[in-house]
Structures are given as structure tokens and as C-alpha cells.
Amino acid sequence: MESIYLRKHLGACLTQGLAEVARVRPVDPIEYLALWIYKFKENVTMEQLRQKEMAELEHERELALMEQEMMERRKAEELLLQQQQLALQLELEMQEKERQRIQELQRAQEQLDKEMRMNKENLVRSEDTLYSEEATLDSGKTLAEISNRYGAPNLSRVEELDEPMFSDVALNIDQDL
């Protein structure tokens, strides 16, 4: 059991220290071995600290990478959000322009309808005046001249005199009496 303990805690240190003493052959090998073991302990402690620091640095690096990835995702999300807002704003502007265009078209349609009604009214008035003018012009025409139908009678005009005149027959009747 003691050999296991010694091998576990002093095996590598003592083996390397004795090999160093054999190689260097110092004047005082015990003091040299003692100092070498202190230095070995220092080196082991420093290596453990270095490994601990390396682990911490690796952990910090991983955290920094995660933070950087998160920042990149945020930037990407912000960019996407800005693009969506811009697209929404453009869509709203397009809808507003379309609404204005529709209103303008409705106003133009209303104006056209109003003009059409006025033109109709003017046309009806024109037709009425034309009809009344034709009626006055047609009153002097014969039935055949007024009608375009085939076989309409062709009667001559009868003019009425302003003053009533007695016919010769009527005058002769008065004399016979």
C-alpha cells in the first residue's frame, strides 16, 4: 500500500529528479534534489493554473462567440424588421396612391356623368326646339311632303282668307229673294 501511495504522489517526481541528479552530478545531490522537487512542484502548480486559465479562456471565448452570434442574429432580425417595416410602409403608400387614384377616377366619372346629363338635357331641349321648328315648318307642307310613307295622299294646300268673302252663289240667292 505504501508503495502505491509513493508511486502515485512521488513516482514521476522522484524518478525525474533522480535522473536529473545523475545527469548533472551536483556537489550536494540532496540539496539539489530538494530544490529540484520544489521547482517541480512549482512547475506542476503553474501548469495546473495555466490549464485552469486556458479552460476559463476557452469558456470566455465560447461565451464571446455565442454573444457575437446572438448580436449577428439581432442585427439580422433588426434588418429583417426594418425591411418588413419598409415593405409595409411602401405597401401603405401604394394603397394610399391607389385610393387617391380611385377617388380621382370617381370624381372624373361623376363629372362625366354630370356632363352627360347636361348634354342629354341640352339634346332634349334641342330636339324639342327642332321638333317645334319642324312642326311650324311642316304646318305649311302637304301631307305627302310631311310623310315619307309610300302612298300618302298628295293633297294640295288650302289657304284660308283673312276676310270672309261671300261667294257669287250666296249673292245670287240674296237677289232672288
Phi, psi and chi 1 to 4 in degrees:
 res  aa     phi    psi   chi1   chi2   chi3   chi4
   1 MET       -  -41.0 -104.2 -140.5 -129.8      -
   2 GLU   -65.8  -34.2  -66.8  176.7    8.2      -
   3 SER   -67.4  -34.5   63.7      -      -      -
   4 ILE   -65.8  -46.4  -64.4  173.7      -      -
   5 TYR   -58.9  -48.2  172.1   78.6      -      -
   6 LEU   -64.2  -41.3  -69.8  176.0      -      -
   7 ARG   -64.2  -40.0 -134.6  179.9  -83.4  148.8
   8 LYS   -68.0  -45.1 -179.7  179.5  177.8 -174.3
   9 HIS   -97.3  -30.5  -66.7  -72.1      -      -
  10 LEU  -117.8   -6.6  -65.3  175.1      -      -
  11 GLY   -56.5  -58.3      -      -      -      -
  12 ALA   -68.9  -41.5      -      -      -      -
  13 CYS   -64.6  -49.1  172.4      -      -      -
  14 LEU   -69.8  -38.0 -155.3   49.2      -      -
  15 THR   -62.8  -48.3  -52.3      -      -      -
  16 GLN   -67.5  -38.7  -69.1  174.8    6.9      -
  17 GLY   -64.4  -44.1      -      -      -      -
  18 LEU   -66.3  -36.4  -71.0  174.5      -      -
  19 ALA   -65.0  -38.6      -      -      -      -
  20 GLU   -67.9  -41.9 -176.8   68.9   21.4      -
  21 VAL   -62.1  -42.9  168.1      -      -      -
  22 ALA   -65.1  -36.6      -      -      -      -
  23 ARG   -74.8  -43.2 -172.8 -177.9   63.9   81.1
  24 VAL   -83.8  -36.5  173.6      -      -      -
  25 ARG    55.0   66.7  -66.7  179.4 -173.6 -119.5
  26 PRO   -72.8  166.0   25.3  -29.5      -      -
  27 VAL   -67.3  -43.7  176.5      -      -      -
  28 ASP  -115.2   91.9 -170.6    2.3      -      -
  29 PRO   -66.5  -30.5   10.8  -13.6      -      -
  30 ILE   -69.4  -46.8  -65.0  174.0      -      -
  31 GLU   -64.2  -42.5 -175.9  179.6  -10.0      -
  32 TYR   -60.3  -45.0 -174.7   85.2      -      -
  33 LEU   -64.4  -38.9 -177.9   60.9      -      -
  34 ALA   -64.1  -48.1      -      -      -      -
  35 LEU   -63.9  -38.0  -68.6  174.0      -      -
  36 TRP   -64.6  -38.6 -170.2   90.4      -      -
  37 ILE   -66.6  -41.6  -69.2  173.5      -      -
  38 TYR   -59.2  -45.7  -79.9  122.1      -      -
  39 LYS   -63.4  -40.3 -178.0   69.2  174.1  163.6
  40 PHE   -60.9  -43.2 -178.2   82.9      -      -
  41 LYS   -63.1  -42.4  175.2   65.9  176.3  160.7
  42 GLU   -60.8  -45.3 -130.4  178.2   82.5      -
  43 ASN   -62.9  -40.3  -71.7  -18.3      -      -
  44 VAL   -65.6  -43.6  168.2      -      -      -
  45 THR   -62.7  -44.4  -53.9      -      -      -
  46 MET   -62.8  -39.7  -68.7  -60.6  -78.7      -
  47 GLU   -65.2  -39.9 -178.8   63.5   25.5      -
  48 GLN   -64.4  -43.6  -71.7  173.3  -10.7      -
  49 LEU   -61.2  -43.6  -75.8  173.2      -      -
  50 ARG   -62.1  -41.5 -169.6 -176.9   65.9   75.7
  51 GLN   -66.4  -39.0  -73.4  178.9   -0.6      -
  52 LYS   -64.4  -44.5 -176.0  178.8  177.3 -177.7
  53 GLU   -63.3  -40.0  -73.7  176.3   -0.2      -
  54 MET   -62.6  -40.9  -69.9  -63.0  -74.9      -
  55 ALA   -64.1  -42.9      -      -      -      -
  56 GLU   -63.9  -43.1  -71.8  175.1    2.0      -
  57 LEU   -62.4  -40.9  -74.9  174.6      -      -
  58 GLU   -63.1  -42.1 -177.2   64.5   26.9      -
  59 HIS   -62.8  -45.0 -179.7   70.2      -      -
  60 GLU   -63.3  -39.1  -72.4  176.7   10.9      -
  61 ARG   -63.3  -43.0 -172.7 -179.7   69.2   79.5
  62 GLU   -61.7  -43.1  -71.4  174.0    2.9      -
  63 LEU   -62.6  -41.8  -71.1  175.9      -      -
  64 ALA   -64.1  -40.9      -      -      -      -
  65 LEU   -63.8  -42.5  -75.5  174.0      -      -
  66 MET   -63.0  -42.7  -72.5  174.9   28.9      -
  67 GLU   -63.9  -41.7 -174.2  176.6  -24.5      -
  68 GLN   -63.8  -43.1 -176.5  179.4    6.3      -
  69 GLU   -61.7  -40.9  -72.0  175.0    2.1      -
  70 MET   -64.0  -41.6 -170.8  175.7  -74.6      -
  71 MET   -63.4  -41.9  -68.0  -66.3  -75.6      -
  72 GLU   -63.8  -40.2  -71.2  174.0   -1.3      -
  73 ARG   -63.7  -43.0  -81.7 -169.0 -137.8  129.1
  74 ARG   -60.8  -44.8  -79.9 -172.0 -162.6  155.6
  75 LYS   -62.2  -42.3  -74.6 -179.5 -177.5  178.6
  76 ALA   -63.8  -42.1      -      -      -      -
  77 GLU   -65.0  -42.2  -72.4  173.8   -0.8      -
  78 GLU   -62.4  -43.0  -73.2  175.5    5.5      -
  79 LEU   -63.1  -44.2 -178.5   61.6      -      -
  80 LEU   -62.6  -42.7 -178.9   62.1      -      -
  81 LEU   -63.0  -43.3 -177.9   62.2      -      -
  82 GLN   -62.6  -41.3  -72.2  174.4   -6.7      -
  83 GLN   -65.0  -40.6  -71.5  174.0  -12.9      -
  84 GLN   -65.3  -41.3  -71.6  173.4  -14.0      -
  85 GLN   -64.2  -41.6  -72.7  175.3  -16.1      -
  86 LEU   -63.8  -43.5 -178.2   60.8      -      -
  87 ALA   -63.1  -41.2      -      -      -      -
  88 LEU   -64.1  -43.9  179.8   62.5      -      -
  89 GLN   -62.0  -43.3 -175.1  179.1    6.8      -
  90 LEU   -63.5  -40.4  -71.7  174.0      -      -
  91 GLU   -63.3  -43.7  179.9   66.8   26.8      -
  92 LEU   -63.1  -41.3  -70.0  174.9      -      -
  93 GLU   -63.3  -41.4  -72.3  174.8    4.2      -
  94 MET   -64.7  -40.5  -67.3  -63.3  -70.7      -
  95 GLN   -64.1  -41.3  -72.6  176.3   -3.7      -
  96 GLU   -63.6  -43.5 -179.4   63.7   23.2      -
  97 LYS   -62.9  -41.5  -74.6  179.7 -177.3  178.6
  98 GLU   -64.1  -41.4 -177.3   66.7   19.5      -
  99 ARG   -62.6  -44.0 -173.3 -175.6   59.7   78.3
 100 GLN   -64.1  -40.9  -71.0  175.1   -6.9      -
 101 ARG   -63.5  -41.4 -172.2 -179.6   68.7   79.2
 102 ILE   -64.5  -41.8  -71.0  171.3      -      -
 103 GLN   -62.6  -41.4  -73.7  177.5  -13.3      -
 104 GLU   -63.6  -41.8  -71.8  175.3   10.3      -
 105 LEU   -64.0  -39.5  -72.2  173.9      -      -
 106 GLN   -64.7  -42.7  -73.1  174.2  -15.8      -
 107 ARG   -62.0  -43.0  -80.7 -170.9 -127.9  119.1
 108 ALA   -64.4  -40.0      -      -      -      -
 109 GLN   -64.2  -43.1 -175.6   65.6   36.5      -
 110 GLU   -61.4  -42.2  -70.5  171.3    0.5      -
 111 GLN   -63.1  -43.5 -175.6   67.3   25.3      -
 112 LEU   -63.2  -42.2  -76.3  174.1      -      -
 113 ASP   -61.6  -42.8  -70.3  -15.9      -      -
 114 LYS   -62.3  -44.7 -175.1  177.4  177.8 -178.5
 115 GLU   -64.2  -38.9  -71.5  175.9    7.3      -
 116 MET   -63.4  -43.2  -65.8  -89.1  -68.4      -
 117 ARG   -61.9  -43.8  -78.7 -168.4  -57.1  -96.7
 118 MET   -64.4  -41.2  -69.7  175.3   65.4      -
 119 ASN   -63.6  -39.2  -73.6  -18.4      -      -
 120 LYS   -63.3  -46.4 -102.6 -173.4 -168.4  175.6
 121 GLU   -60.9  -43.4  -70.0  171.3    2.4      -
 122 ASN   -63.9  -38.8  -70.5  -20.6      -      -
 123 LEU   -65.3  -42.1 -176.2   61.7      -      -
 124 VAL   -63.7  -43.3  167.2      -      -      -
 125 ARG   -62.5  -42.6  -76.2 -171.6 -148.4  132.9
 126 SER   -62.7  -43.3  -59.1      -      -      -
 127 GLU   -63.9  -40.3  -72.9  177.2   -6.3      -
 128 ASP   -62.1  -46.6  -72.7  -13.6      -      -
 129 THR   -67.4  -38.0   55.9      -      -      -
 130 LEU   -65.0  -42.3 -177.1   61.7      -      -
 131 TYR   -64.1  -43.0 -180.0   71.4      -      -
 132 SER   -67.3  -36.1   63.7      -      -      -
 133 GLU   -66.5  -41.9  -73.2  175.1    4.5      -
 134 GLU   -64.3  -38.9  -75.2 -179.7    5.4      -
 135 ALA   -63.4  -40.5      -      -      -      -
 136 THR   -70.2  -35.8   56.7      -      -      -
 137 LEU   -72.1  -37.5  -70.3  176.1      -      -
 138 ASP   -74.1  -19.6  -71.2  -15.1      -      -
 139 SER   -64.9  -25.2   63.2      -      -      -
 140 GLY   -89.8   -3.9      -      -      -      -
 141 LYS   -94.1  159.9  -65.9 -177.9 -179.7  177.6
 142 THR   -78.6  168.5   63.5      -      -      -
 143 LEU   -63.3  -36.5 -172.4   57.1      -      -
 144 ALA   -68.0  -34.7      -      -      -      -
 145 GLU   -71.4  -35.8  -68.6  173.2  -18.4      -
 146 ILE   -73.7  -42.9  -65.3  172.1      -      -
 147 SER   -88.5  141.9  175.1      -      -      -
 148 ASN   -99.4    4.3  -68.5  -25.9      -      -
 149 ARG   -77.8  149.5  -65.4 -174.2 -173.7  168.6
 150 TYR   -74.9  134.2  176.5   74.9      -      -
 151 GLY    85.1   14.6      -      -      -      -
 152 ALA   -70.9  140.9      -      -      -      -
 153 PRO   -64.4  143.6   21.6  -29.1      -      -
 154 ASN  -106.6   82.9 -169.5    2.0      -      -
 155 LEU   -93.0  142.2  -58.5  174.9      -      -
 156 SER   -78.6  167.0   61.3      -      -      -
 157 ARG   -80.5  147.5  -70.9 -170.0 -164.6  130.7
 158 VAL  -115.9  120.2  176.8      -      -      -
 159 GLU   -97.3  136.9  -68.8 -174.5   25.6      -
 160 GLU   -99.0  140.8  -67.2 -175.9   21.5      -
 161 LEU   -87.5  149.3  -61.7  174.9      -      -
 162 ASP   -71.4  -40.2  -70.5  -22.2      -      -
 163 GLU  -103.4  135.2  -65.3 -179.7   17.0      -
 164 PRO   -72.4  130.8   17.8  -22.3      -      -
 165 MET  -116.4  143.6  -65.7  179.0   80.0      -
 166 PHE   -87.0  138.9  -66.3  106.8      -      -
 167 SER   -77.7  164.4   66.3      -      -      -
 168 ASP   -63.5  -33.4  -68.0  -26.7      -      -
 169 VAL   -66.3  -41.5  176.0      -      -      -
 170 ALA   -67.4  -32.9      -      -      -      -
 171 LEU   -72.3  -34.9  -70.8  174.8      -      -
 172 ASN   -70.0  -32.4  -74.5  -21.8      -      -
 173 ILE   -67.4  -38.7  -65.7  178.4      -      -
 174 ASP   -66.9  -34.7  -74.9  -24.9      -      -
 175 GLN   -73.1  -34.4  -69.7  174.4   -5.5      -
 176 ASP   -70.1  -17.5  -71.1  -25.4      -      -
 177 LEU   -90.3      -  -70.0  174.1      -      -
